Amino acid sequence: MTFYLILKYVSIAFYVYSLMLVAYVLMSWVPAVQNSSVGRMLAKVCEPYLGIFRKFIPPIGMIDISPIVAIFLLNYIQKGLFIVILKIYEMLI
């Protein structure tokens, strides 16, 4: 039972962070929203993660594709973490 709760909480955490990334990217199109308190909070949470990808992936014209790569990698990290949690659970049984 606790195994499923752990997976559920991890899944929720990754889902919420993915939504935060999408919201932050969409807010970048509206500078007034980006300068609000919510925008600054999202910047503090999302920018360190997105900054890693922006170092290696240059914008194509006016389009920054690094958030797309970041969200895909976040999903792969989630799947990898699920596998690690599953292996730990199998070792404990």
PADO-649370 format. One record per atom (N, C-alpha, C, O): residue number from 0; chain; x, y, z; residue in three letters. Coordinates in steps of 0.1 Angstrom, whole numbers, plus 5000, padded with zeros to 4 digits. Layout:
N
NUM / A / X / Y / Z / ALA
...
//
This chain:
93
0 / A / 5008 / 4988 / 5000 / MET
0 / A / 5000 / 5000 / 5000 / MET
0 / A / 5009 / 5013 / 5000 / MET
0 / A / 5006 / 5022 / 4992 / MET
1 / A / 5019 / 5013 / 5008 / THR
1 / A / 5027 / 5025 / 5009 / THR
1 / A / 5035 / 5027 / 4996 / THR
1 / A / 5039 / 5038 / 4992 / THR
2 / A / 5038 / 5016 / 4989 / PHE
2 / A / 5045 / 5016 / 4977 / PHE
2 / A / 5037 / 5024 / 4967 / PHE
2 / A / 5043 / 5033 / 4959 / PHE
3 / A / 5024 / 5022 / 4966 / TYR
3 / A / 5016 / 5029 / 4956 / TYR
3 / A / 5014 / 5043 / 4960 / TYR
3 / A / 5013 / 5052 / 4952 / TYR
4 / A / 5014 / 5046 / 4973 / LEU
4 / A / 5013 / 5060 / 4978 / LEU
4 / A / 5026 / 5068 / 4974 / LEU
4 / A / 5025 / 5079 / 4970 / LEU
5 / A / 5037 / 5061 / 4975 / ILE
5 / A / 5050 / 5068 / 4971 / ILE
5 / A / 5050 / 5071 / 4956 / ILE
5 / A / 5053 / 5082 / 4952 / ILE
6 / A / 5046 / 5061 / 4948 / LEU
6 / A / 5045 / 5063 / 4934 / LEU
6 / A / 5035 / 5074 / 4930 / LEU
6 / A / 5037 / 5082 / 4921 / LEU
7 / A / 5024 / 5075 / 4937 / LYS
7 / A / 5013 / 5085 / 4935 / LYS
7 / A / 5019 / 5099 / 4938 / LYS
7 / A / 5017 / 5108 / 4930 / LYS
8 / A / 5025 / 5100 / 4950 / TYR
8 / A / 5031 / 5113 / 4953 / TYR
8 / A / 5042 / 5118 / 4944 / TYR
8 / A / 5043 / 5130 / 4941 / TYR
9 / A / 5050 / 5109 / 4940 / VAL
9 / A / 5061 / 5112 / 4930 / VAL
9 / A / 5054 / 5116 / 4917 / VAL
9 / A / 5059 / 5126 / 4911 / VAL
10 / A / 5044 / 5109 / 4913 / SER
10 / A / 5038 / 5112 / 4900 / SER
10 / A / 5031 / 5126 / 4901 / SER
10 / A / 5032 / 5134 / 4892 / SER
11 / A / 5025 / 5129 / 4912 / ILE
11 / A / 5018 / 5142 / 4914 / ILE
11 / A / 5028 / 5153 / 4914 / ILE
11 / A / 5026 / 5164 / 4908 / ILE
12 / A / 5040 / 5151 / 4921 / ALA
12 / A / 5050 / 5161 / 4921 / ALA
12 / A / 5056 / 5164 / 4907 / ALA
12 / A / 5057 / 5176 / 4904 / ALA
13 / A / 5058 / 5154 / 4899 / PHE
13 / A / 5063 / 5156 / 4886 / PHE
13 / A / 5052 / 5163 / 4877 / PHE
13 / A / 5056 / 5171 / 4869 / PHE
14 / A / 5040 / 5159 / 4879 / TYR
14 / A / 5029 / 5165 / 4871 / TYR
14 / A / 5028 / 5180 / 4874 / TYR
14 / A / 5026 / 5188 / 4865 / TYR
15 / A / 5028 / 5183 / 4887 / VAL
15 / A / 5027 / 5197 / 4891 / VAL
15 / A / 5039 / 5205 / 4886 / VAL
15 / A / 5037 / 5217 / 4881 / VAL
16 / A / 5051 / 5200 / 4887 / TYR
16 / A / 5062 / 5207 / 4882 / TYR
16 / A / 5061 / 5209 / 4866 / TYR
16 / A / 5065 / 5220 / 4861 / TYR
17 / A / 5056 / 5199 / 4859 / SER
17 / A / 5054 / 5200 / 4845 / SER
17 / A / 5044 / 5212 / 4842 / SER
17 / A / 5046 / 5219 / 4833 / SER
18 / A / 5033 / 5212 / 4850 / LEU
18 / A / 5024 / 5223 / 4848 / LEU
18 / A / 5030 / 5237 / 4851 / LEU
18 / A / 5027 / 5246 / 4844 / LEU
19 / A / 5038 / 5237 / 4861 / MET
19 / A / 5045 / 5250 / 4864 / MET
19 / A / 5054 / 5254 / 4853 / MET
19 / A / 5055 / 5266 / 4849 / MET
20 / A / 5061 / 5244 / 4846 / LEU
20 / A / 5070 / 5248 / 4835 / LEU
20 / A / 5061 / 5253 / 4823 / LEU
20 / A / 5065 / 5263 / 4817 / LEU
21 / A / 5050 / 5247 / 4821 / VAL
21 / A / 5042 / 5251 / 4810 / VAL
21 / A / 5036 / 5265 / 4813 / VAL
21 / A / 5036 / 5274 / 4804 / VAL
22 / A / 5032 / 5267 / 4825 / ALA
22 / A / 5026 / 5280 / 4829 / ALA
22 / A / 5037 / 5291 / 4828 / ALA
22 / A / 5035 / 5302 / 4823 / ALA
23 / A / 5050 / 5288 / 4832 / TYR
23 / A / 5061 / 5297 / 4831 / TYR
23 / A / 5064 / 5301 / 4816 / TYR
23 / A / 5066 / 5312 / 4813 / TYR
24 / A / 5064 / 5291 / 4808 / VAL
24 / A / 5066 / 5294 / 4793 / VAL
24 / A / 5055 / 5302 / 4787 / VAL
24 / A / 5058 / 5311 / 4780 / VAL
25 / A / 5043 / 5299 / 4791 / LEU
25 / A / 5032 / 5307 / 4785 / LEU
25 / A / 5032 / 5321 / 4791 / LEU
25 / A / 5028 / 5331 / 4784 / LEU
26 / A / 5036 / 5323 / 4803 / MET
26 / A / 5037 / 5336 / 4809 / MET
26 / A / 5048 / 5345 / 4803 / MET
26 / A / 5047 / 5357 / 4804 / MET
27 / A / 5057 / 5338 / 4796 / SER
27 / A / 5068 / 5346 / 4790 / SER
27 / A / 5063 / 5354 / 4778 / SER
27 / A / 5070 / 5364 / 4774 / SER
28 / A / 5051 / 5351 / 4773 / TRP
28 / A / 5045 / 5359 / 4762 / TRP
28 / A / 5038 / 5372 / 4767 / TRP
28 / A / 5036 / 5381 / 4759 / TRP
29 / A / 5035 / 5372 / 4780 / VAL
29 / A / 5029 / 5384 / 4786 / VAL
29 / A / 5037 / 5390 / 4797 / VAL
29 / A / 5037 / 5385 / 4808 / VAL
30 / A / 5045 / 5400 / 4794 / PRO
30 / A / 5055 / 5406 / 4803 / PRO
30 / A / 5048 / 5410 / 4816 / PRO
30 / A / 5054 / 5409 / 4827 / PRO
31 / A / 5036 / 5416 / 4816 / ALA
31 / A / 5029 / 5421 / 4828 / ALA
31 / A / 5027 / 5409 / 4837 / ALA
31 / A / 5028 / 5411 / 4850 / ALA
32 / A / 5023 / 5398 / 4832 / VAL
32 / A / 5020 / 5386 / 4841 / VAL
32 / A / 5034 / 5380 / 4846 / VAL
32 / A / 5034 / 5376 / 4857 / VAL
33 / A / 5044 / 5381 / 4838 / GLN
33 / A / 5057 / 5376 / 4842 / GLN
33 / A / 5063 / 5384 / 4853 / GLN
33 / A / 5070 / 5378 / 4861 / GLN
34 / A / 5060 / 5397 / 4854 / ASN
34 / A / 5065 / 5405 / 4865 / ASN
34 / A / 5056 / 5405 / 4877 / ASN
34 / A / 5059 / 5412 / 4887 / ASN
35 / A / 5045 / 5397 / 4878 / SER
35 / A / 5037 / 5396 / 4889 / SER
35 / A / 5044 / 5387 / 4900 / SER
35 / A / 5054 / 5381 / 4897 / SER
36 / A / 5038 / 5387 / 4911 / SER
36 / A / 5043 / 5378 / 4922 / SER
36 / A / 5043 / 5363 / 4918 / SER
36 / A / 5053 / 5356 / 4922 / SER
37 / A / 5033 / 5359 / 4911 / VAL
37 / A / 5032 / 5345 / 4907 / VAL
37 / A / 5043 / 5343 / 4897 / VAL
37 / A / 5049 / 5332 / 4897 / VAL
38 / A / 5045 / 5352 / 4887 / GLY
38 / A / 5055 / 5351 / 4877 / GLY
38 / A / 5069 / 5350 / 4883 / GLY
38 / A / 5077 / 5342 / 4879 / GLY
39 / A / 5072 / 5358 / 4893 / ARG
39 / A / 5085 / 5358 / 4899 / ARG
39 / A / 5087 / 5345 / 4907 / ARG
39 / A / 5098 / 5339 / 4907 / ARG
40 / A / 5076 / 5340 / 4913 / MET
40 / A / 5077 / 5327 / 4921 / MET
40 / A / 5080 / 5316 / 4911 / MET
40 / A / 5089 / 5307 / 4913 / MET
41 / A / 5073 / 5315 / 4900 / LEU
41 / A / 5075 / 5305 / 4890 / LEU
41 / A / 5089 / 5306 / 4884 / LEU
41 / A / 5096 / 5296 / 4881 / LEU
42 / A / 5094 / 5318 / 4882 / ALA
42 / A / 5108 / 5320 / 4877 / ALA
42 / A / 5118 / 5314 / 4886 / ALA
42 / A / 5128 / 5308 / 4882 / ALA
43 / A / 5116 / 5316 / 4899 / LYS
43 / A / 5126 / 5311 / 4909 / LYS
43 / A / 5125 / 5296 / 4909 / LYS
43 / A / 5136 / 5289 / 4911 / LYS
44 / A / 5114 / 5290 / 4906 / VAL
44 / A / 5113 / 5275 / 4907 / VAL
44 / A / 5117 / 5269 / 4893 / VAL
44 / A / 5123 / 5258 / 4893 / VAL
45 / A / 5113 / 5275 / 4882 / CYS
45 / A / 5115 / 5269 / 4869 / CYS
45 / A / 5128 / 5273 / 4862 / CYS
45 / A / 5134 / 5265 / 4855 / CYS
46 / A / 5133 / 5285 / 4865 / GLU
46 / A / 5145 / 5289 / 4857 / GLU
46 / A / 5157 / 5281 / 4860 / GLU
46 / A / 5165 / 5279 / 4850 / GLU
47 / A / 5160 / 5277 / 4872 / PRO
47 / A / 5172 / 5269 / 4874 / PRO
47 / A / 5172 / 5256 / 4865 / PRO
47 / A / 5182 / 5252 / 4860 / PRO
48 / A / 5161 / 5250 / 4864 / TYR
48 / A / 5160 / 5237 / 4856 / TYR
48 / A / 5160 / 5241 / 4841 / TYR
48 / A / 5168 / 5234 / 4833 / TYR
49 / A / 5153 / 5251 / 4837 / LEU
49 / A / 5153 / 5255 / 4823 / LEU
49 / A / 5167 / 5261 / 4818 / LEU
49 / A / 5171 / 5259 / 4807 / LEU
50 / A / 5174 / 5267 / 4828 / GLY
50 / A / 5187 / 5273 / 4825 / GLY
50 / A / 5197 / 5263 / 4820 / GLY
50 / A / 5206 / 5266 / 4812 / GLY
51 / A / 5196 / 5251 / 4825 / ILE
51 / A / 5205 / 5240 / 4821 / ILE
51 / A / 5204 / 5237 / 4806 / ILE
51 / A / 5214 / 5236 / 4799 / ILE
52 / A / 5191 / 5237 / 4801 / PHE
52 / A / 5189 / 5234 / 4787 / PHE
52 / A / 5192 / 5246 / 4778 / PHE
52 / A / 5196 / 5245 / 4767 / PHE
53 / A / 5190 / 5258 / 4784 / ARG
53 / A / 5192 / 5270 / 4776 / ARG
53 / A / 5207 / 5272 / 4773 / ARG
53 / A / 5211 / 5279 / 4763 / ARG
54 / A / 5216 / 5266 / 4781 / LYS
54 / A / 5230 / 5267 / 4779 / LYS
54 / A / 5234 / 5259 / 4766 / LYS
54 / A / 5243 / 5263 / 4759 / LYS
55 / A / 5227 / 5248 / 4763 / PHE
55 / A / 5231 / 5239 / 4753 / PHE
55 / A / 5222 / 5240 / 4740 / PHE
55 / A / 5226 / 5236 / 4729 / PHE
56 / A / 5210 / 5245 / 4742 / ILE
56 / A / 5200 / 5245 / 4731 / ILE
56 / A / 5198 / 5260 / 4727 / ILE
56 / A / 5190 / 5267 / 4735 / ILE
57 / A / 5203 / 5265 / 4716 / PRO
57 / A / 5201 / 5279 / 4713 / PRO
57 / A / 5187 / 5281 / 4707 / PRO
57 / A / 5181 / 5271 / 4701 / PRO
58 / A / 5181 / 5293 / 4709 / PRO
58 / A / 5168 / 5295 / 4703 / PRO
58 / A / 5169 / 5294 / 4687 / PRO
58 / A / 5179 / 5298 / 4681 / PRO
59 / A / 5158 / 5290 / 4681 / ILE
59 / A / 5157 / 5290 / 4667 / ILE
59 / A / 5149 / 5302 / 4663 / ILE
59 / A / 5136 / 5302 / 4664 / ILE
60 / A / 5155 / 5312 / 4658 / GLY
60 / A / 5149 / 5325 / 4655 / GLY
60 / A / 5144 / 5331 / 4669 / GLY
60 / A / 5151 / 5333 / 4678 / GLY
61 / A / 5131 / 5333 / 4669 / MET
61 / A / 5124 / 5338 / 4682 / MET
61 / A / 5118 / 5327 / 4690 / MET
61 / A / 5112 / 5330 / 4700 / MET
62 / A / 5120 / 5314 / 4686 / ILE
62 / A / 5114 / 5303 / 4693 / ILE
62 / A / 5125 / 5296 / 4702 / ILE
62 / A / 5135 / 5292 / 4697 / ILE
63 / A / 5121 / 5295 / 4715 / ASP
63 / A / 5130 / 5287 / 4724 / ASP
63 / A / 5125 / 5273 / 4726 / ASP
63 / A / 5114 / 5272 / 4732 / ASP
64 / A / 5132 / 5263 / 4721 / ILE
64 / A / 5126 / 5250 / 4722 / ILE
64 / A / 5132 / 5242 / 4734 / ILE
64 / A / 5129 / 5231 / 4736 / ILE
65 / A / 5140 / 5249 / 4742 / SER
65 / A / 5146 / 5242 / 4754 / SER
65 / A / 5135 / 5238 / 4764 / SER
65 / A / 5137 / 5228 / 4770 / SER
66 / A / 5124 / 5245 / 4766 / PRO
66 / A / 5114 / 5240 / 4775 / PRO
66 / A / 5107 / 5227 / 4770 / PRO
66 / A / 5104 / 5219 / 4779 / PRO
67 / A / 5106 / 5225 / 4757 / ILE
67 / A / 5101 / 5213 / 4752 / ILE
67 / A / 5110 / 5201 / 4756 / ILE
67 / A / 5105 / 5191 / 4760 / ILE
68 / A / 5123 / 5203 / 4753 / VAL
68 / A / 5133 / 5193 / 4757 / VAL
68 / A / 5133 / 5190 / 4772 / VAL
68 / A / 5134 / 5179 / 4776 / VAL
69 / A / 5132 / 5201 / 4780 / ALA
69 / A / 5132 / 5200 / 4794 / ALA
69 / A / 5120 / 5192 / 4799 / ALA
69 / A / 5121 / 5184 / 4808 / ALA
70 / A / 5108 / 5194 / 4793 / ILE
70 / A / 5096 / 5186 / 4798 / ILE
70 / A / 5097 / 5172 / 4794 / ILE
70 / A / 5094 / 5163 / 4801 / ILE
71 / A / 5103 / 5169 / 4781 / PHE
71 / A / 5105 / 5155 / 4777 / PHE
71 / A / 5115 / 5148 / 4787 / PHE
71 / A / 5112 / 5137 / 4791 / PHE
72 / A / 5125 / 5155 / 4790 / LEU
72 / A / 5135 / 5149 / 4799 / LEU
72 / A / 5129 / 5147 / 4813 / LEU
72 / A / 5133 / 5137 / 4820 / LEU
73 / A / 5121 / 5156 / 4817 / LEU
73 / A / 5115 / 5155 / 4830 / LEU
73 / A / 5106 / 5142 / 4831 / LEU
73 / A / 5106 / 5135 / 4841 / LEU
74 / A / 5099 / 5139 / 4820 / ASN
74 / A / 5091 / 5127 / 4819 / ASN
74 / A / 5100 / 5115 / 4819 / ASN
74 / A / 5096 / 5105 / 4826 / ASN
75 / A / 5111 / 5115 / 4813 / TYR
75 / A / 5120 / 5103 / 4813 / TYR
75 / A / 5127 / 5102 / 4827 / TYR
75 / A / 5129 / 5091 / 4832 / TYR
76 / A / 5129 / 5113 / 4834 / ILE
76 / A / 5134 / 5112 / 4848 / ILE
76 / A / 5124 / 5106 / 4857 / ILE
76 / A / 5127 / 5097 / 4865 / ILE
77 / A / 5111 / 5109 / 4855 / GLN
77 / A / 5101 / 5104 / 4863 / GLN
77 / A / 5100 / 5088 / 4860 / GLN
77 / A / 5099 / 5081 / 4870 / GLN
78 / A / 5100 / 5084 / 4848 / LYS
78 / A / 5100 / 5070 / 4845 / LYS
78 / A / 5112 / 5063 / 4851 / LYS
78 / A / 5110 / 5052 / 4856 / LYS
79 / A / 5123 / 5069 / 4850 / GLY
79 / A / 5135 / 5062 / 4856 / GLY
79 / A / 5134 / 5061 / 4871 / GLY
79 / A / 5138 / 5051 / 4877 / GLY
80 / A / 5129 / 5072 / 4877 / LEU
80 / A / 5127 / 5072 / 4892 / LEU
80 / A / 5117 / 5061 / 4896 / LEU
80 / A / 5118 / 5054 / 4906 / LEU
81 / A / 5106 / 5059 / 4888 / PHE
81 / A / 5097 / 5048 / 4890 / PHE
81 / A / 5103 / 5035 / 4890 / PHE
81 / A / 5101 / 5026 / 4898 / PHE
82 / A / 5112 / 5033 / 4881 / ILE
82 / A / 5119 / 5020 / 4880 / ILE
82 / A / 5128 / 5018 / 4892 / ILE
82 / A / 5129 / 5007 / 4897 / ILE
83 / A / 5135 / 5028 / 4896 / VAL
83 / A / 5144 / 5027 / 4908 / VAL
83 / A / 5135 / 5024 / 4920 / VAL
83 / A / 5139 / 5015 / 4928 / VAL
84 / A / 5124 / 5031 / 4922 / ILE
84 / A / 5115 / 5028 / 4933 / ILE
84 / A / 5110 / 5014 / 4933 / ILE
84 / A / 5109 / 5007 / 4943 / ILE
85 / A / 5106 / 5009 / 4921 / LEU
85 / A / 5101 / 4996 / 4919 / LEU
85 / A / 5112 / 4986 / 4923 / LEU
85 / A / 5109 / 4976 / 4930 / LEU
86 / A / 5125 / 4988 / 4919 / LYS
86 / A / 5136 / 4979 / 4922 / LYS
86 / A / 5138 / 4978 / 4937 / LYS
86 / A / 5141 / 4968 / 4943 / LYS
87 / A / 5138 / 4990 / 4943 / ILE
87 / A / 5140 / 4990 / 4958 / ILE
87 / A / 5129 / 4983 / 4965 / ILE
87 / A / 5131 / 4975 / 4974 / ILE
88 / A / 5116 / 4985 / 4960 / TYR
88 / A / 5105 / 4978 / 4966 / TYR
88 / A / 5106 / 4963 / 4964 / TYR
88 / A / 5104 / 4955 / 4974 / TYR
89 / A / 5111 / 4958 / 4953 / GLU
89 / A / 5113 / 4944 / 4950 / GLU
89 / A / 5124 / 4938 / 4959 / GLU
89 / A / 5123 / 4927 / 4963 / GLU
90 / A / 5134 / 4946 / 4962 / MET
90 / A / 5145 / 4941 / 4971 / MET
90 / A / 5140 / 4940 / 4985 / MET
90 / A / 5145 / 4931 / 4993 / MET
91 / A / 5131 / 4948 / 4989 / LEU
91 / A / 5126 / 4948 / 5003 / LEU
91 / A / 5116 / 4937 / 5005 / LEU
91 / A / 5113 / 4933 / 5017 / LEU
92 / A / 5110 / 4932 / 4995 / ILE
92 / A / 5100 / 4921 / 4997 / ILE
92 / A / 5106 / 4908 / 4998 / ILE
92 / A / 5099 / 4898 / 5000 / ILE
//
